[in-house]
Amino acid sequence: MIRPGEPFPEASTDFRLFVSYGETDAMGVVYYGNYAHWFERARGQFLRERGLSYAEVERRGVMLPVREMAVRYLAPARYDELVSVRAGISVWGRASVTFVYQVYGPPDCTRPLCLGSTQHACVDASGRPVAVPAWLKDICQQ
């Protein structure tokens, strides 16, 4: 995980959303499991901004299942707040890729709410590990 103020990967995205009522629990704060979904949505935007959807990555024969996820919650997000999920790639392995995330909330998406990371195995359609294709790495480093 990359803490606020530490260098974040240059190739990154800033996915923004308003917290929906259905994402909150009985205490009015975002249910912890929703952060994983936000991470996924930010990863998808990261790829789309580089001209490649996750569906296209799969059509090219590469699957990126989550192998490991780490999350550190710093402060709660609440219903109808604007939050920003920053995502970028921190590590390229031979057959894996690690995304890092920073979630910010009010005021003006400046207050750190959550830090996270997901490591993804690079596998073929049968689930066997494969080397990260050069085309994927090239696109993601833009």
C-alpha positions as CSV (number, residue, x, y, z in Angstrom):
1,M,0.0,0.0,0.0
2,I,1.1,3.5,-0.7
3,R,0.3,6.0,2.0
4,P,-0.9,9.6,1.3
5,G,2.1,11.8,0.5
6,E,4.3,8.9,-0.8
7,P,5.0,8.7,-4.5
8,F,2.2,7.1,-6.4
9,P,2.6,5.4,-9.8
10,E,2.6,8.0,-12.6
11,A,0.3,6.0,-14.8
12,S,-2.9,6.2,-12.7
13,T,-6.6,7.0,-12.8
14,D,-8.9,8.9,-10.5
15,F,-12.3,7.2,-10.4
16,R,-15.0,9.3,-8.7
17,L,-18.4,8.3,-7.4
18,F,-21.1,9.4,-5.0
19,V,-21.8,6.8,-2.3
20,S,-25.2,5.3,-2.9
21,Y,-27.6,4.5,0.0
22,G,-27.3,0.7,-0.8
23,E,-23.6,0.9,-0.2
24,T,-24.0,1.9,3.4
25,D,-24.7,-0.2,6.5
26,A,-27.1,0.4,9.4
27,M,-24.7,3.0,10.9
28,G,-24.8,5.0,7.7
29,V,-21.2,4.3,6.6
30,V,-20.0,2.4,3.6
31,Y,-20.0,-1.3,4.1
32,Y,-16.4,-2.5,4.1
33,G,-16.8,-5.0,1.3
34,N,-17.8,-2.2,-1.2
35,Y,-14.3,-0.9,-1.3
36,A,-13.3,-4.1,-3.2
37,H,-15.9,-3.2,-5.8
38,W,-14.7,0.3,-6.0
39,F,-11.1,-1.0,-6.6
40,E,-12.5,-3.1,-9.5
41,R,-14.3,-0.2,-11.0
42,A,-11.1,2.0,-10.8
43,R,-9.1,-0.8,-12.5
44,G,-11.6,-0.9,-15.3
45,Q,-11.4,2.8,-15.8
46,F,-7.6,2.6,-15.7
47,L,-7.7,0.2,-18.6
48,R,-10.4,2.1,-20.5
49,E,-8.4,5.3,-20.3
50,R,-5.6,3.5,-22.1
51,G,-7.9,2.3,-24.9
52,L,-8.4,-1.2,-23.7
53,S,-11.4,-2.7,-21.8
54,Y,-11.0,-5.6,-19.5
55,A,-13.3,-7.6,-21.9
56,E,-10.7,-7.0,-24.6
57,V,-7.9,-8.2,-22.4
58,E,-9.9,-11.4,-21.9
59,R,-10.6,-11.7,-25.6
60,R,-6.9,-11.6,-26.1
61,G,-6.6,-14.7,-23.9
62,V,-5.4,-13.1,-20.6
63,M,-7.3,-13.3,-17.4
64,L,-6.3,-11.3,-14.3
65,P,-8.0,-12.9,-11.2
66,V,-7.4,-11.3,-7.9
67,R,-4.8,-13.4,-6.0
68,E,-4.4,-11.3,-2.9
69,M,-6.1,-8.1,-1.5
70,A,-5.0,-5.8,1.3
71,V,-7.1,-2.9,2.7
72,R,-6.4,-0.4,5.4
73,Y,-9.4,1.6,6.5
74,L,-8.6,5.1,7.8
75,A,-11.9,6.9,8.1
76,P,-15.5,6.1,7.1
77,A,-17.2,7.2,3.9
78,R,-20.9,8.1,4.2
79,Y,-24.1,8.2,2.0
80,D,-24.1,10.7,-0.8
81,E,-20.4,11.8,-0.3
82,L,-18.2,12.2,-3.3
83,V,-15.3,9.9,-3.1
84,S,-12.3,9.4,-5.3
85,V,-10.5,6.1,-5.9
86,R,-7.0,6.6,-7.2
87,A,-5.5,3.5,-8.9
88,G,-2.2,2.6,-10.5
89,I,0.1,-0.3,-11.0
90,S,2.9,-0.5,-8.5
91,V,4.6,-3.8,-9.4
92,W,4.9,-6.0,-12.5
93,G,5.9,-9.6,-11.8
94,R,6.7,-12.2,-14.3
95,A,3.2,-13.6,-14.3
96,S,1.4,-11.0,-12.0
97,V,0.5,-7.4,-11.6
98,T,-0.1,-5.4,-8.4
99,F,-2.5,-2.4,-8.4
100,V,-2.5,0.1,-5.5
101,Y,-5.4,2.3,-4.4
102,Q,-6.0,5.4,-2.4
103,V,-9.6,6.4,-1.5
104,Y,-10.3,10.0,-0.6
105,G,-13.4,11.7,0.6
106,P,-14.8,15.1,1.7
107,P,-13.9,17.8,1.7
108,D,-13.2,18.0,-2.0
109,C,-11.8,14.4,-2.1
110,T,-8.8,15.4,0.0
111,R,-9.3,13.4,3.2
112,P,-7.7,9.9,3.1
113,L,-10.3,7.2,3.7
114,C,-8.8,3.9,2.7
115,L,-5.6,2.4,1.2
116,G,-5.4,-0.8,-0.6
117,S,-3.7,-3.2,-3.1
118,T,-4.6,-6.1,-5.2
119,Q,-2.3,-8.6,-6.7
120,H,-3.5,-10.3,-9.9
121,A,-2.3,-13.5,-11.4
122,C,-1.8,-13.5,-15.1
123,V,-3.4,-16.7,-16.5
124,D,-4.7,-18.1,-19.7
125,A,-8.4,-19.2,-20.2
126,S,-7.6,-22.6,-18.6
127,G,-6.2,-20.9,-15.5
128,R,-2.6,-21.7,-16.1
129,P,-0.1,-19.0,-15.3
130,V,1.4,-17.1,-18.2
131,A,3.9,-14.3,-18.5
132,V,2.5,-10.8,-18.6
133,P,2.2,-10.0,-22.3
134,A,4.4,-7.1,-23.5
135,W,1.4,-5.5,-25.1
136,L,-0.5,-5.3,-21.7
137,K,2.5,-3.8,-19.9
138,D,3.1,-1.3,-22.7
139,I,-0.5,-0.1,-22.7
140,C,-0.7,0.1,-18.9
141,Q,2.5,2.2,-18.6
142,Q,1.1,5.0,-20.7
